[in-house]
């Protein structure tokens, strides 16, 4: 039987996949008493989601996966952690296994900034908000400080396809290509991909 892993799955966790997420909320939800009562915007992580951080390494055997997927995760990693994530992903894949991913497209954001420069009053503000790269205000309360320290909502390193392809090849991946929603030869990826996540984004597919 083929084995597929998704990391940073959020609430999208098909039963056919092994689904991991590194959210502190997931860890809190799994606490014996308080966690059972907690909901975030009326939602809870599906029961089949496991806590796991691709940077620290997932509890899976090397070369055990036929496919790995991540959507809007890599841009939340510092550059050095991104390199480690690629290395760990490569280790988990079987030879010939497929790695697909989606990230916000920095090129698209910059082009929109340039094209709309004379159409808005504060184009730099628009760019930083749209890319989630700026810090609009420093946290002051204890909860907001804790969220700033342990949360992962900010974008730490943005990507365009050319830069992604360079890093993927450097990590050892082959047959790197820019891809679109639902165009993988392996239909298992249709279970985890969401079309809306490809809007304003750049997607890639490669193999070990």
C-alpha positions as CSV (number, residue, x, y, z in Angstrom):
1,X,0.0,0.0,0.0
2,X,1.3,3.5,-0.9
3,X,2.0,5.9,1.9
4,X,1.4,9.6,1.7
5,X,2.3,12.4,4.3
6,X,1.0,15.9,4.5
7,X,2.6,18.4,6.9
8,X,1.0,21.6,8.0
9,X,-2.3,20.1,7.2
10,X,-4.6,22.4,9.2
11,X,-8.1,21.1,9.1
12,X,-7.7,19.3,5.7
13,X,-6.9,15.8,6.8
14,X,-8.2,13.0,4.5
15,X,-8.2,9.6,6.0
16,X,-6.0,8.2,3.1
17,X,-3.1,10.5,4.2
18,X,-1.0,10.7,7.3
19,X,-1.5,14.3,8.4
20,X,0.8,16.3,10.6
21,X,0.6,19.9,12.0
22,X,2.9,21.9,14.2
23,X,0.3,24.3,15.6
24,X,0.5,25.0,19.3
25,X,-3.3,25.0,19.2
26,X,-3.3,21.3,18.2
27,X,-1.1,20.5,21.2
28,X,-3.4,22.4,23.5
29,X,-6.5,20.6,22.1
30,X,-4.9,17.3,22.9
31,X,-4.6,18.1,26.7
32,X,-6.7,15.7,28.8
33,X,-9.2,18.1,30.3
34,X,-8.9,21.8,29.1
35,X,-8.1,20.8,25.6
36,X,-11.3,18.9,25.1
37,X,-13.3,22.0,25.9
38,X,-11.4,24.3,23.6
39,X,-12.5,25.3,20.1
40,X,-10.9,27.8,17.7
41,X,-13.5,29.8,15.8
42,X,-15.9,26.8,16.3
43,X,-13.4,24.3,14.8
44,X,-11.1,21.7,16.1
45,X,-8.4,19.7,14.4
46,X,-9.7,16.4,13.0
47,X,-8.9,13.4,15.3
48,X,-6.5,11.9,12.7
49,X,-4.1,14.9,12.8
50,X,-0.9,14.2,14.5
51,X,1.5,16.8,16.0
52,X,4.7,16.9,14.1
53,X,7.2,19.5,13.0
54,X,9.0,18.9,9.7
55,X,12.0,21.0,10.8
56,X,12.5,18.9,13.9
57,X,11.7,15.8,11.9
58,X,8.6,13.7,11.6
59,X,8.4,10.3,13.4
60,X,8.5,8.4,10.1
61,X,11.0,6.0,8.6
62,X,13.4,7.2,5.9
63,X,12.4,6.4,2.4
64,X,8.9,5.3,3.5
65,X,6.7,7.8,1.6
66,X,5.4,7.7,-2.0
67,X,4.2,11.3,-1.8
68,X,4.5,14.4,0.5
69,X,2.5,17.6,0.3
70,X,2.5,20.9,2.1
71,X,0.4,24.0,1.4
72,X,1.2,27.5,2.6
73,X,3.8,26.2,5.1
74,X,7.3,26.9,3.8
75,X,6.9,30.7,3.8
76,X,6.4,30.5,7.6
77,X,9.9,29.1,8.1
78,X,13.1,31.1,8.5
79,X,15.4,30.4,5.6
80,X,17.7,28.1,7.5
81,X,14.7,26.1,8.8
82,X,13.3,25.9,5.2
83,X,16.6,24.2,4.1
84,X,16.2,21.7,6.9
85,X,12.6,21.1,6.0
86,X,13.6,20.2,2.4
87,X,16.3,17.9,3.7
88,X,13.9,16.1,6.0
89,X,11.3,15.8,3.2
90,X,13.9,14.4,0.9
91,X,14.9,11.8,3.5
92,X,11.3,10.6,4.0
93,X,10.6,10.1,0.3
94,X,11.1,6.8,-1.5
95,X,13.3,7.0,-4.7
96,X,10.9,8.4,-7.3
97,X,8.5,9.7,-4.7
98,X,6.7,13.0,-5.4
99,X,6.9,16.2,-3.4
100,X,4.3,18.9,-4.1
101,X,3.9,22.2,-2.4
102,X,2.2,25.6,-2.6
103,X,3.4,29.0,-1.3
104,X,2.3,32.6,-1.8
105,X,4.0,34.0,-4.9
106,X,6.4,36.8,-4.1
107,X,6.7,37.7,-7.8
108,X,3.0,38.2,-8.1
109,X,2.9,40.3,-5.0
110,X,5.7,42.5,-6.3
111,X,4.1,42.9,-9.7
112,X,0.8,43.9,-8.1
113,X,2.8,46.5,-6.0
114,X,4.4,48.0,-9.1
115,X,1.3,48.0,-11.2
116,X,-0.8,49.5,-8.5
117,X,1.8,51.9,-7.2
118,X,0.1,55.1,-8.5
119,X,-3.4,53.8,-7.7
120,X,-3.2,53.7,-3.9
121,X,-2.1,56.2,-1.3
122,X,0.4,54.0,0.6
123,X,1.7,51.2,-1.7
124,X,4.4,50.0,0.7
125,X,1.7,49.4,3.4
126,X,-0.3,47.4,0.9
127,X,2.7,45.3,-0.1
128,X,3.7,44.5,3.5
129,X,0.2,43.7,4.6
130,X,-0.4,41.5,1.5
131,X,2.8,39.6,2.0
132,X,2.5,39.4,5.8
133,X,6.1,40.5,6.1
134,X,5.8,43.6,8.2
135,X,5.2,44.1,11.9
136,X,2.3,46.5,12.2
137,X,2.4,46.7,16.0
138,X,4.4,45.1,18.8
139,X,2.5,42.9,21.1
140,X,1.8,44.5,24.5
141,X,-0.5,42.1,26.5
142,X,0.8,38.8,27.8
143,X,-1.5,36.7,25.5
144,X,-0.4,38.6,22.4
145,X,3.2,38.3,23.4
146,X,2.8,34.5,23.9
147,X,1.1,34.3,20.5
148,X,4.0,36.3,18.9
149,X,6.5,33.9,20.4
150,X,4.8,30.6,19.8
151,X,2.5,31.4,16.9
152,X,3.5,30.9,13.3
153,X,1.1,33.2,11.4
154,X,3.8,35.6,10.0
155,X,5.6,35.0,6.8
156,X,9.4,34.8,7.4
157,X,10.7,34.1,3.9
158,X,8.8,34.6,0.7
159,X,9.3,32.6,-2.5
160,X,9.0,32.8,-6.3
161,X,9.2,29.8,-8.6
162,X,12.7,30.5,-9.8
163,X,14.1,30.6,-6.2
164,X,12.1,27.6,-5.2
165,X,13.4,25.5,-8.1
166,X,17.0,26.5,-7.3
167,X,16.6,25.4,-3.7
168,X,14.8,22.2,-4.5
169,X,17.5,21.2,-7.0
170,X,20.2,22.1,-4.5
171,X,18.5,19.7,-2.0
172,X,18.7,16.9,-4.5
173,X,15.2,16.9,-6.0
174,X,14.8,16.1,-9.7
175,X,12.2,16.8,-12.4
176,X,11.3,20.1,-10.7
177,X,8.4,21.9,-12.4
178,X,5.9,24.6,-11.8
179,X,2.5,23.0,-11.4
180,X,-1.1,23.9,-11.1
181,X,-4.1,22.7,-9.1
182,X,-4.9,19.0,-9.7
183,X,-2.3,18.4,-12.4
184,X,-0.3,15.7,-10.7
185,X,0.0,12.3,-12.3
186,X,-0.6,10.8,-8.9
187,X,-4.3,11.2,-8.2
188,X,-3.8,10.9,-4.4
189,X,-2.8,14.6,-4.3
190,X,-6.3,15.5,-5.4
191,X,-7.4,14.5,-1.8
192,X,-5.3,17.2,-0.2
193,X,-5.2,20.1,-2.7
194,X,-7.7,23.0,-2.5
195,X,-8.1,25.2,-5.5
196,X,-8.4,28.4,-3.5
197,X,-4.9,27.8,-2.1
198,X,-3.4,28.2,-5.6
199,X,-4.8,31.7,-6.1
200,X,-1.9,34.3,-5.9
201,X,0.4,31.4,-5.2
202,X,3.1,29.4,-6.9
203,X,3.1,25.6,-6.8
204,X,5.8,23.1,-7.5
205,X,6.2,19.4,-8.0
206,X,9.4,17.4,-8.0
207,X,10.8,13.9,-7.3
208,X,13.5,12.2,-5.3
